[in-house]
Amino acid sequence: MTIINNLIYWHNHNKDEKKKILSRPIFLIDKKIKNNVTNILNQVKKKGDNALKKYNLLFDKIKIDNLKINTEKINNAKFYIDKNIKNAIQSAYNNIYKFHKYQIFKKKIIEIIPGVFCKQIYRPIPKVGLYVPGGTSSLFSTVLMLGIPAQLALCPEIILCSPAPISNEILFAAYLCNIKNIFQVGGAHAIAAMAFGTESINRVNKIFGPGNFFVTEAKKQVSNQNKIYSNISIDMPAGPSELIILADNTANYNFIIADLLSQAEHGIDSQVFLITTEEKIAKLVQKGLSQQLEKLPKKNIAKKSISNSHIIIVKNIEECIKIINKYAPEHLIIQCHNYEKILSKIINAGSIFLGHWTPESVGDYASGTNHVLPTYGYALTYSGLGISDFQKRMYVQKLTKKGLLNISHTVEIMAKTENLLGHSNSITIRKNFINKNFFHQKKKINNINKIARKNIINLIPYKSARSLYKSDMKHSILLNANESPITSYFTLNKKIFNKYPEPQSKELINMYSRYVNLSTENILITRGADEGIDIIMRTFCNQRHDKILFCPPTYDMYRVTAEILDIKYIMINSIDNWELNLDKIKKNLNNVKIIYICNPNNPTGNSININNIIKLLELTKNKIIIVIDEAYIEFCINQSLTYLINKYQNLIILRTLSKAFALAGLRCGFILTNKNIINILIKVIAPYPIPDPVIDIAIQALNLKNLIIMKNNVKIIINNKKWLINNLNNCPCIKTIFNSKTNFILIKFNNSNNIFNMLNKKKIIVRNQNHEKKLHNCLRITVGTFYECKKLFFELKKLS
Ligand SMILES: *Cc1c(COP(=O)(O)O)cnc(C)c1O
């Protein structure tokens, strides 16, 4: 015998028949039940606990003196249940907790327009009542589904009611959810108790949980806003359980049967559907149902509810989806191979189970999602139970003066148009106050910010040593800018300046070409190496799209220039010995046009492994420009890469007269690269970048005699550095002296801020790197004259 007699061929039915097939069983709650419930509510309202006890005796045949379960009994419940059940409840608790925890809203303040800040905050509903049905089976899973979101929502008072006798499983689940107020009372009178309060049960603000006709009717009545009992909310309208299974030709019919029955055994009014494109599967399910059914202890219930149910055969999956969205089932199992694609088209369903390995039972108990779900078509507008049902949202906003001014016009106009002058006045009165008292000075500044580019307003500018330390230059020892301590004297040969200078002085290029041993075609003069950094970026990078790459800790001008030019940058930190992280660089070359490498590096002082640079040049051939910033190269001249310029078409070297040449005040630098790059850079550089006096003095600095003096000065500074390092090695306040190939030393102290301030007091000015990433407690100290080195050592020794 089959329990479902007819298979439904969807396309054979007309509109009205289809509607009828998808209709739900109608419950006419008759007037008598309604009146009974009203009566019970009134009795409980009037007589409190006495009424509850009377109804307990009447309906549940139990006489109870103490409605409330004492704490000891709750705490001890775990000792009275089977260990396996206890463990199962505990793991279900963990899973459900884990899922629901992600529903906690993150706080976020949104600046809607400048000065107008809005946010949402969440507060728990203060008092909540959880109803857990008793009867034939003890639904401790429901305790978890209601208790966990209440617990996570931080509801301060949670009350649980369930018909007596309450099982130890329910008590243990409640114990896990930290529920302390548990009452042995069930049915409509329990709902009444929570809605109105009695001597022993406090009234609550919202009632949650499933139940039979009486419970559902009671919830409906107490939440009915038209009645006298107002201000009670309920979780959602309750109805019988439902399931649709959608199956394609990959589905296993035995799985389908098992799932249909698992839902059908809930109650005689449950409704289950199989919708499938496969006639074969439909027939197998129809045939096999009775066999599996016979094995269930609740077969009589299942048999009845299956008789309300249908197997529907449709032409294609699209049609299945239409039916599902129309019916809006509580549960939906998609036993199809392309379930993700189908899911994207499902718009109405309470809880959805994907694929062949996801029976609905896992969601009923332990996978993590909530099993309190909208039924009876309410999935159209309602959601499954979650933390937000135990909370309410509050809106918060705050305006600054500027914010109020920014929004004032909009609100004033709207309020005036709606003829609500009181509203607009609350704006106008403040606006006038602000305009009168603050606006005048502020307005000018704000307007400039409006005109300026946004990334300039937000830019952290380069902090030059001079701008950081302005006072008393003459009487201080300045070891903060890597300048040469040795002065040489120059006088101008040129005396008249009425004409523009030569854009690229041939004579100066000749002199530098002899010095670096490169052809004159390979040289471009710039206003310091800084100008080189800038024009290379402007020549090769498109704004907002292309990137430069550099390796902190390094010279900050690469970042600053990129930000000013609105060019993206990517920073690949150097590894432990300040060496390039080649592997990581390789992986991050998307859209990179230029890599800036400072060699030897500022502020760390080390030189970069030449093999690594060559590897990088090879790797980036024809794709990416490699800029080697050799600002300090004279202090380790054998590391220079000028000899590679004709080998690698993508190599650019930056040089300067500011460091070893002791001409920081001159602002003169050089770009060394191949002819093609020079020709393109020349289009971008300013028309007359190098002033005549600069050309004049640079030429002198590069004559043979001065080159010998420069090289000699480099030796002196290197010797001073050696002396300093040797002596500082024993200072207890020092942790590490980093290896230096330059005219400065990076030193890690125990407390660099203290040392910095103390040296400052003694008028020795060094550069604090403490704020830089990876340079915690580090100072960068320029090597000065021998006298300055001794003085520095003397002060540091005193400190120790
Ligand atoms: C000092 C310095 C520069 C700037 O050189 P100028 O020629 O003075 O502009 C460039 N790069 C590094 C690494 C520096 O330390």
The ligand as a MOL file (V3000), in Angstrom:
LIG
                    3D

  0  0  0     0  0            999 V3000
M  V30 BEGIN CTAB
M  V30 COUNTS 15 15 0 0 0
M  V30 BEGIN ATOM
M  V30 1 C 69.9040 62.8300 1.8620 0
M  V30 2 C 69.2980 61.8450 0.9940 0
M  V30 3 C 68.7640 62.1830 -0.2440 0
M  V30 4 C 68.5440 63.5930 -0.6780 0
M  V30 5 O 69.6060 64.0990 -1.3280 0
M  V30 6 P 69.5660 65.5950 -1.8660 0
M  V30 7 O 70.5180 65.5230 -2.9850 0
M  V30 8 O 69.9990 66.4340 -0.7340 0
M  V30 9 O 68.1710 65.8700 -2.3090 0
M  V30 10 C 68.3020 61.1770 -1.0610 0
M  V30 11 N 68.3440 59.8940 -0.6630 0
M  V30 12 C 68.8260 59.5650 0.5260 0
M  V30 13 C 68.8410 58.1380 0.9260 0
M  V30 14 C 69.3010 60.5230 1.4040 0
M  V30 15 O 69.6910 60.1530 2.6190 0
M  V30 END ATOM
M  V30 BEGIN BOND
M  V30 1 1 1 2
M  V30 2 1 2 3
M  V30 3 2 2 14
M  V30 4 1 3 4
M  V30 5 2 3 10
M  V30 6 1 4 5
M  V30 7 1 5 6
M  V30 8 2 6 7
M  V30 9 1 6 8
M  V30 10 1 6 9
M  V30 11 1 10 11
M  V30 12 2 11 12
M  V30 13 1 12 13
M  V30 14 1 12 14
M  V30 15 1 14 15
M  V30 END BOND
M  V30 END CTAB
M  END
